[in-house]
Amino acid sequence: MKSLRTKLLVLLTVAVLTAALVQAAAVFRNAMREADAVFDYHLQQIALSLATGELGLPGFGPRGNPNDNLDYVFQVWSPDGQRIYVSRPRVELPDQAVLGYANADVNHQKWRVFSMQAGGRTIQVAQPLLSRRALALTFALNSVWPMLLIVPLLLLVVAWVVRRSLGPLRTLSTELENRAATSFDPLDPSSVMLEMQPVVRAMNGLFARTRQAFDTQQMFVADAAHELRSPLAALKLQLQMLGRAPDDATRRVATQRLDAGIDRATHLVEQLLALARADSGGRELPAATSLTDAARQALSDTLELAHARGVDAGLEQAEELTVMAPPNGLRMLARNLVDNAVRYCPRDARVDVRVRAEGDRSILEVDDSGPGIPAAERPRVFDRFYRRADAPPGGSGLGLAIVRSVAERSGAAVELLDSPLGGLRVRVSFPRAPAA
């Protein structure tokens, strides 16, 4: 039985029906026994009342049987108000009887009296209320004790059913508690109840994402350690050369090289942090963000570098478009595209940025007049820290890796094409989003 709900319903239904049948049988048996006892009691009381009553026959009357333990009293009144029969002479009921049921005080005791008329005579039957209540209490207790016995047994059965049904959940909990922190193996959904299978599948998805994040973190730490080793060693060497400089001219050259090395190390650290943010995503969720504003901001951020290299970078086409993307991630993507184009172009080159609509897609294109990238190498340039053999110094090999990571989180596609300017065209295609 693979369904926890079905198992609980079936077992609890069986337990409740069994308990109900046992209780019904016990109550029925007690009721029959008590009914027989009541009828026997009535027969005994009638017989005793007749034996002690004043019937005017030998052996009858109070002298013949002085039994005062009778619960019933019988009296008969003649039409003229004379009492012609009494079962207990020392108990006198009111002579002015009210027909039907009534309560009466006799000898400082409450009695229940029933009166009726037949043939002009008034007949009275009475019983002490204390006796009635004692009998009722006895009957009630005899009917309740089977229920009091069944309830604890039913609770034990319910506890056993729940414990047995939740056994797979305890097994799964124990397995998760004993699992190592670095173990991301998926659980088997077919080994648990139907109601738990969605939870297991969700946990497997979480394990897969955690494994991916863990592997990404390990790879990032290894790559960062490897890539930072060379710039730091170069900075140390340049610092030593600065200390050994014999004159001002040599010292000036060493200072310039040290400053350039610090800039390269700073750029590498910034790219590493940007890649870490792009991979993890942080807490930033996709939102409606202006693609045009991101392109303008990217050009503004790289303006100083473009001027220093003599590159003509500008926004050639700017349609106001909105895409669903992490706002900071989108700005990071646009900046890396423009920065790569400006950084790897020769001096006095040209970089054109376009934001336009194409069908139901929003397009960001960055063209440059640089050397471009051969078609055979284009798939590899998205790898982390990959740099072409003829690439100019100063890069980190992380720009396009960051672009791809942000694009994947935004549901966008990245293409490397030949540019009409003679260099490379990077085309990022986003799903269209409503205007903000």
VMD Tcl script that draws the C-alpha trace (Angstrom):
set ca {
  {0.00 0.00 0.00}
  {1.93 3.03 -1.30}
  {-0.47 5.78 -0.24}
  {-0.16 7.01 3.35}
  {-3.62 8.55 3.20}
  {-5.22 5.34 1.95}
  {-3.37 3.25 4.50}
  {-4.46 5.46 7.40}
  {-8.07 5.58 6.18}
  {-8.28 1.81 5.76}
  {-6.61 0.88 9.06}
  {-8.46 3.50 11.11}
  {-11.78 2.57 9.47}
  {-11.21 -1.08 10.33}
  {-10.26 -0.17 13.90}
  {-13.28 2.10 14.40}
  {-15.73 -0.40 12.88}
  {-14.30 -3.22 15.00}
  {-14.55 -1.11 18.15}
  {-18.10 -0.05 17.25}
  {-19.17 -3.66 16.68}
  {-17.62 -4.82 19.95}
  {-19.20 -1.94 21.84}
  {-22.58 -2.49 20.19}
  {-22.47 -6.19 21.10}
  {-21.50 -5.38 24.70}
  {-24.17 -2.67 25.07}
  {-26.81 -4.92 23.51}
  {-25.94 -7.75 25.87}
  {-26.00 -5.45 28.90}
  {-29.30 -3.91 27.80}
  {-30.93 -7.32 27.47}
  {-29.62 -8.38 30.84}
  {-30.74 -5.15 32.50}
  {-34.18 -5.38 30.88}
  {-34.59 -8.88 32.27}
  {-33.47 -7.63 35.67}
  {-35.99 -4.75 35.53}
  {-38.84 -7.07 34.56}
  {-37.89 -9.52 37.33}
  {-37.72 -6.62 39.75}
  {-41.22 -5.49 38.77}
  {-42.61 -9.02 39.19}
  {-41.02 -9.30 42.62}
  {-42.32 -5.91 43.74}
  {-45.87 -6.66 42.55}
  {-45.86 -10.03 44.31}
  {-44.56 -8.51 47.55}
  {-47.09 -5.67 47.34}
  {-49.94 -8.15 47.00}
  {-48.58 -10.27 49.84}
  {-48.44 -7.30 52.21}
  {-51.65 -5.62 51.01}
  {-54.99 -5.58 52.84}
  {-56.95 -7.98 50.67}
  {-59.06 -9.37 53.51}
  {-57.71 -12.87 52.90}
  {-56.00 -15.20 55.42}
  {-52.22 -14.79 55.37}
  {-52.29 -11.45 53.67}
  {-51.80 -8.06 55.18}
  {-49.07 -6.42 57.20}
  {-49.22 -9.02 59.97}
  {-48.85 -11.84 57.54}
  {-45.67 -10.36 55.94}
  {-44.13 -7.42 57.74}
  {-41.77 -6.52 54.84}
  {-41.15 -2.75 54.71}
  {-38.46 -2.92 52.01}
  {-40.91 -2.61 49.14}
  {-40.21 0.06 46.53}
  {-43.76 0.16 45.16}
  {-46.93 1.25 46.90}
  {-50.38 0.40 45.50}
  {-53.59 2.07 46.69}
  {-57.17 1.90 45.45}
  {-59.82 4.45 46.36}
  {-63.59 4.00 46.10}
  {-65.75 6.63 44.36}
  {-66.83 7.98 47.75}
  {-63.23 8.62 48.80}
  {-62.68 5.49 50.95}
  {-59.42 3.61 50.61}
  {-60.31 0.04 49.83}
  {-56.79 -1.34 49.21}
  {-53.27 -0.41 50.29}
  {-50.10 -2.44 49.84}
  {-48.18 -0.65 52.62}
  {-50.48 0.64 55.38}
  {-47.83 2.88 56.90}
  {-47.40 4.77 53.65}
  {-50.42 6.92 52.95}
  {-50.55 8.65 49.60}
  {-52.56 11.85 49.21}
  {-56.25 11.03 48.96}
  {-56.89 13.85 46.54}
  {-54.87 12.44 43.70}
  {-54.12 14.24 40.51}
  {-54.59 12.03 37.51}
  {-51.39 11.19 35.62}
  {-47.85 11.59 36.89}
  {-47.00 13.78 39.85}
  {-44.49 14.13 42.68}
  {-45.65 13.89 46.26}
  {-44.11 14.25 49.75}
  {-44.87 11.24 51.94}
  {-43.22 10.81 55.34}
  {-40.61 13.46 54.46}
  {-39.66 11.59 51.30}
  {-40.19 12.37 47.62}
  {-42.34 9.87 45.71}
  {-43.28 9.55 42.08}
  {-47.02 8.87 41.79}
  {-49.14 7.69 38.89}
  {-52.93 7.97 39.28}
  {-55.73 6.77 37.06}
  {-59.48 6.05 37.30}
  {-61.19 2.82 36.35}
  {-64.84 1.98 37.06}
  {-65.18 5.01 39.30}
  {-62.25 3.92 41.43}
  {-58.94 5.75 41.66}
  {-55.81 3.60 41.43}
  {-52.46 4.89 42.58}
  {-48.99 3.42 42.05}
  {-46.02 5.16 43.71}
  {-42.27 4.66 44.02}
  {-39.60 6.59 45.98}
  {-37.52 8.90 43.80}
  {-34.35 7.71 45.55}
  {-35.05 4.14 44.47}
  {-35.78 5.23 40.90}
  {-32.53 7.17 40.72}
  {-30.51 4.36 42.25}
  {-31.89 1.93 39.66}
  {-31.28 4.41 36.82}
  {-27.70 4.99 37.97}
  {-27.08 1.26 38.10}
  {-28.45 0.77 34.58}
  {-26.43 3.73 33.23}
  {-23.17 2.48 34.74}
  {-23.75 -0.98 33.38}
  {-24.25 0.53 29.92}
  {-21.20 2.84 30.09}
  {-18.50 0.47 31.30}
  {-18.09 -1.33 27.93}
  {-17.44 2.06 26.29}
  {-14.88 2.96 28.97}
  {-13.14 -0.31 28.24}
  {-13.20 0.09 24.45}
  {-11.84 3.68 24.33}
  {-8.32 2.90 25.68}
  {-8.07 -0.09 23.38}
  {-9.14 2.07 20.43}
  {-6.53 4.70 21.33}
  {-3.84 2.03 21.44}
  {-4.91 0.77 18.02}
  {-4.89 4.32 16.58}
  {-1.41 4.98 18.03}
  {-0.14 1.74 16.50}
  {-1.67 2.56 13.11}
  {-0.18 6.08 13.06}
  {3.23 4.85 14.17}
  {3.28 2.12 11.56}
  {2.05 4.45 8.80}
  {4.66 7.11 9.61}
  {7.48 4.57 9.63}
  {8.72 5.54 6.12}
  {8.88 9.19 7.21}
  {11.05 8.28 10.21}
  {13.27 6.18 7.92}
  {13.70 9.12 5.55}
  {14.42 11.48 8.44}
  {17.07 9.11 9.82}
  {18.69 8.81 6.39}
  {18.87 12.59 6.03}
  {20.27 13.05 9.55}
  {23.04 10.52 8.90}
  {23.92 11.89 5.46}
  {27.29 13.60 5.08}
  {27.36 17.33 4.35}
  {29.00 16.71 0.96}
  {26.64 13.91 -0.09}
  {24.20 15.04 -2.77}
  {23.05 11.65 -4.08}
  {19.32 11.68 -4.97}
  {16.74 9.79 -2.94}
  {14.60 7.06 -4.45}
  {11.01 8.40 -4.77}
  {9.56 4.93 -5.42}
  {10.54 3.71 -1.95}
  {8.26 6.15 -0.08}
  {4.54 6.78 0.13}
  {2.71 8.60 -2.66}
  {2.15 11.70 -0.52}
  {5.89 11.94 0.21}
  {7.08 11.50 -3.37}
  {6.65 15.23 -4.32}
  {8.71 16.14 -1.24}
  {11.43 13.64 -2.21}
  {11.51 14.94 -5.78}
  {11.76 18.52 -4.49}
  {14.61 17.48 -2.19}
  {16.37 15.78 -5.10}
  {16.09 19.02 -7.04}
  {17.53 20.89 -4.06}
  {20.38 18.36 -3.84}
  {21.13 18.86 -7.55}
  {21.19 22.65 -7.20}
  {23.31 22.43 -4.07}
  {25.74 20.08 -5.82}
  {25.99 22.50 -8.73}
  {26.55 25.45 -6.38}
  {29.12 23.43 -4.40}
  {30.99 22.39 -7.53}
  {30.86 25.95 -8.86}
  {32.24 27.28 -5.59}
  {35.07 24.75 -5.55}
  {35.92 25.49 -9.18}
  {35.76 29.22 -8.51}
  {38.09 28.98 -5.51}
  {40.55 26.83 -7.47}
  {40.45 29.12 -10.51}
  {40.75 32.26 -8.42}
  {43.75 30.87 -6.51}
  {45.38 29.85 -9.77}
  {44.74 33.12 -11.58}
  {45.71 35.37 -8.68}
  {49.04 33.63 -8.20}
  {50.59 35.09 -11.36}
  {49.51 38.75 -10.87}
  {50.65 38.69 -7.24}
  {54.01 37.21 -8.21}
  {54.37 39.87 -10.92}
  {53.52 42.62 -8.42}
  {56.12 41.31 -6.01}
  {58.74 41.21 -8.76}
  {57.88 44.75 -9.89}
  {58.10 45.96 -6.31}
  {61.57 44.42 -6.01}
  {62.63 46.08 -9.27}
  {61.36 49.40 -7.92}
  {63.48 48.96 -4.83}
  {66.60 48.18 -6.88}
  {66.11 51.06 -9.35}
  {69.46 52.96 -9.60}
  {68.06 56.25 -10.91}
  {64.88 58.28 -11.24}
  {64.17 57.21 -14.82}
  {64.36 53.50 -13.97}
  {62.33 54.11 -10.84}
  {59.68 55.92 -12.88}
  {59.40 53.01 -15.34}
  {59.20 50.51 -12.47}
  {56.48 52.62 -10.82}
  {54.46 52.71 -14.03}
  {54.75 48.94 -14.41}
  {53.76 48.44 -10.78}
  {50.76 50.72 -11.25}
  {49.71 48.82 -14.38}
  {50.12 45.52 -12.52}
  {47.94 46.77 -9.68}
  {45.31 47.83 -12.22}
  {45.37 44.38 -13.82}
  {45.11 42.66 -10.42}
  {42.26 44.99 -9.42}
  {40.44 44.27 -12.67}
  {40.91 40.52 -12.16}
  {39.54 40.69 -8.60}
  {36.56 42.75 -9.79}
  {35.85 40.20 -12.52}
  {36.15 37.33 -10.06}
  {33.65 39.00 -7.72}
  {31.34 39.73 -10.64}
  {31.51 36.10 -11.75}
  {30.77 34.92 -8.21}
  {27.71 37.17 -8.04}
  {26.56 36.07 -11.48}
  {26.91 32.38 -10.59}
  {25.21 32.56 -7.21}
  {22.63 35.15 -8.16}
  {22.54 36.27 -4.53}
  {19.03 37.28 -3.56}
  {18.41 39.31 -6.70}
  {15.39 38.05 -8.62}
  {14.56 38.86 -12.24}
  {12.53 42.06 -12.56}
  {11.35 44.34 -15.34}
  {14.52 46.29 -16.18}
  {15.30 48.78 -18.92}
  {17.74 47.25 -21.40}
  {18.39 50.68 -22.92}
  {19.39 52.19 -19.57}
  {21.76 49.27 -18.98}
  {23.44 49.93 -22.35}
  {23.77 53.66 -21.62}
  {25.27 52.93 -18.19}
  {27.77 50.50 -19.71}
  {28.98 53.14 -22.18}
  {29.27 55.68 -19.37}
  {31.29 53.30 -17.20}
  {33.78 52.55 -20.01}
  {34.02 56.11 -21.27}
  {37.39 56.78 -19.61}
  {38.90 53.55 -20.98}
  {37.55 54.32 -24.46}
  {39.07 57.82 -24.39}
  {42.38 56.46 -23.18}
  {42.51 54.00 -26.07}
  {41.06 56.41 -28.62}
  {38.05 54.17 -29.30}
  {34.87 55.70 -30.70}
  {32.14 53.97 -28.60}
  {28.53 55.05 -28.89}
  {24.87 54.03 -28.84}
  {23.85 53.74 -32.50}
  {20.25 52.59 -31.91}
  {18.30 52.94 -28.69}
  {14.72 51.68 -28.63}
  {13.18 51.85 -25.19}
  {12.86 48.17 -24.29}
  {12.25 46.35 -21.02}
  {13.37 42.80 -20.22}
  {12.93 40.45 -17.26}
  {16.42 40.18 -15.78}
  {18.26 40.79 -12.48}
  {18.87 44.56 -12.57}
  {22.46 44.44 -11.33}
  {23.18 41.37 -13.43}
  {21.88 43.07 -16.58}
  {24.11 46.09 -15.97}
  {27.03 43.72 -15.38}
  {26.30 41.93 -18.67}
  {26.16 45.14 -20.73}
  {29.28 46.56 -19.11}
  {31.33 43.43 -19.78}
  {30.27 43.38 -23.43}
  {31.24 47.02 -23.98}
  {34.39 46.70 -21.84}
  {35.57 43.64 -23.80}
  {34.94 45.40 -27.13}
  {36.84 48.52 -26.05}
  {39.66 46.63 -24.33}
  {40.44 44.20 -27.16}
  {40.05 46.65 -30.06}
  {43.11 48.35 -31.46}
  {43.54 52.06 -30.95}
  {41.29 54.39 -32.94}
  {38.77 51.54 -33.41}
  {35.01 51.79 -33.34}
  {32.41 50.18 -31.02}
  {28.69 50.43 -31.80}
  {25.95 49.46 -29.32}
  {22.37 48.83 -30.43}
  {19.17 48.12 -28.51}
  {16.32 47.12 -30.77}
  {13.23 44.92 -31.01}
  {13.04 41.93 -33.30}
  {9.67 40.16 -33.26}
  {8.94 39.18 -29.68}
  {12.60 39.50 -28.64}
  {14.64 42.38 -27.29}
  {18.13 42.53 -28.79}
  {21.35 43.96 -27.39}
  {24.17 44.06 -29.99}
  {27.76 45.21 -29.55}
  {29.86 45.55 -32.73}
  {33.54 46.37 -32.91}
  {36.09 46.93 -35.66}
  {38.72 44.84 -33.95}
  {40.37 41.60 -35.09}
  {37.33 39.49 -34.17}
  {37.37 35.84 -33.08}
  {37.75 32.90 -35.49}
  {34.60 30.75 -35.72}
  {36.45 27.69 -34.44}
  {37.39 29.44 -31.18}
  {34.06 31.11 -30.46}
  {32.57 28.25 -28.36}
  {35.65 28.25 -26.10}
  {35.72 31.95 -25.28}
  {32.82 31.44 -22.86}
  {35.03 29.20 -20.69}
  {36.41 30.78 -17.57}
  {39.91 32.22 -17.79}
  {40.22 31.25 -21.44}
  {42.30 33.77 -23.37}
  {43.40 33.51 -26.96}
  {47.07 33.26 -27.71}
  {47.13 36.58 -29.56}
  {44.96 38.41 -27.02}
  {46.44 41.69 -25.72}
  {47.53 41.84 -22.07}
  {45.29 43.20 -19.37}
  {42.30 40.88 -19.70}
  {41.11 38.23 -17.28}
  {39.28 35.76 -19.53}
  {36.11 36.16 -17.45}
  {34.06 38.76 -19.36}
  {32.11 36.43 -21.64}
  {31.77 33.83 -18.86}
  {29.98 36.50 -16.80}
  {27.81 37.43 -19.80}
  {26.73 33.82 -20.32}
  {25.96 33.28 -16.62}
  {23.71 36.38 -16.43}
  {22.05 35.51 -19.76}
  {21.17 32.02 -18.55}
  {19.54 33.44 -15.43}
  {17.55 35.86 -17.61}
  {16.43 33.28 -20.18}
  {18.48 35.04 -22.89}
  {20.63 33.61 -25.69}
  {24.18 34.82 -26.54}
  {25.57 34.58 -30.08}
  {29.00 35.49 -31.51}
  {28.75 36.66 -35.13}
  {30.77 38.52 -37.73}
  {30.35 42.27 -37.43}
  {29.75 44.59 -40.40}
  {32.54 46.72 -38.91}
  {34.97 43.89 -39.60}
  {35.37 42.59 -36.07}
  {33.05 40.71 -33.70}
  {29.34 41.13 -33.06}
  {27.97 39.88 -29.71}
  {24.22 39.48 -29.88}
  {22.13 38.89 -26.72}
  {18.45 38.07 -27.33}
  {16.02 38.49 -24.41}
  {12.35 37.52 -24.21}
  {10.22 40.65 -24.48}
  {8.79 42.04 -21.24}
  {6.08 44.70 -20.76}
  {7.32 48.27 -20.59}
  {8.11 49.38 -17.07}
}
mol new
graphics top color blue
foreach p $ca { graphics top sphere $p radius 0.5 }
foreach p [lrange $ca 0 end-1] q [lrange $ca 1 end] { graphics top cylinder $p $q radius 0.2 }
display resetview
